[in-house]
């Protein structure tokens, strides 16, 4: 007789997505981070029944590498992030959906005449 494997926990599912625990947030929940690529990081704070998710993009370094410039004093510290964090249920599909939504919103065609 084979034993049924235990169901994956929310933590297991976050780890499967690539999130790693970074410590405890100021409000008491655990803080997780997912380095999506070298300039985009998703941060998630989990609490008892909800998660708060945000992201940041190290835009300055990327802009410098492309030979572009921003009108800021220190280009290397230019960071893009959302105006508001997003509160989600403790559900891995909600987290996946938010990642997908953010990735779609970051796609900008600067050559689009409709901008």
N, C-alpha and C positions, 0 to 999 in steps of 0.2 A: 504494500500500500504506500502510495506517495503522499507526502504531506503537501497541503496547499500552501504556497508561499504567502507570507504576510502581505497585506495590502500596503502599497507605497504610502508613506506619510507625505504631508505637504513639504516638509524639509527635504525628503528624498527627491521629490519632484522638482523642487527649486535647484537642488544640486545637479540633477540630470539636465536641466536647462543651462547649467554653467554658473549659477550663483554660488558664492562662497560667503560664509559668515565672516563679518568684519568686526563684530563686537556688539556692545549694547548701545542703543541710541539714548539720547538725553531724556526721552520720555519713558524709558523702561523696556521697550521692545528690542528685539534683536535687529541688527542692521546687516543686510546682505548686499553684495555688489556683484555685478556681472559686467566684466570688461568685454563688451560686444566686439569691439575692434580697438585699434590703438588710440582712437580719439573719442569714442562713444562709450559711456558707462551708464548702466542702469543701477539705481540704488533702491532698495526695498526695505521698509521697516515693518516687521511683523509684530502684531499685538495678538491678544487672545482670540478675536473673531474677525479681524480685518487687517489689511496691509495698506501701507501708504507707499506709493511708488513715484519716483522721479527719475530724471536722467540729466546728464551733462555731456557736453561736447567740447573738447579742447580745440576750439576753432582756430586760435591764434597760430599754433604750430602748423596746422594744415594749410592755412592761408599763406604763411611764410614759405612753406615748401613749394607752393604753386607759383611763387613769385608775385603774389598779390600783397596788398596792404590794407589795413583798417585804420580808421582815424582814432586810434587809442594811443596812450603813452607807451605802454609795454605790450607789444603784439603777442609775446609768448604767453601772456596770462589771459588773453581774450577767451572767454568761455561762454558758450551758448547753453541755456537751460530754460525750462518752461516757467511761465509766470506762476502757475499753481501746480502743486502735487496732486496726484490722483488717489482717491481712496477706493480700494477694491475689496471684494470678499476674499476670504481665505480659500481661494479656488485657483488651481494652476491654469485652467483654461482662461480665466479672467486676466491672469498675468501674461499669458501668451498673447491674448487679444490686445492688451495694452502695448506690448512690445511691437506687435504688427502695426498698430495704429500710429505709434510714434515714428517707426521707420518710414511709413507712407507719408507722414507729415513733413519729414525732413528732406524729401525729394523735391528739389527746386530746380527748375530749368530756367536759368537766368536769361536764356535767349528766347524765352516764350514771350511773344508780343502781348499776350493777355495779362501779364503780370502788372 
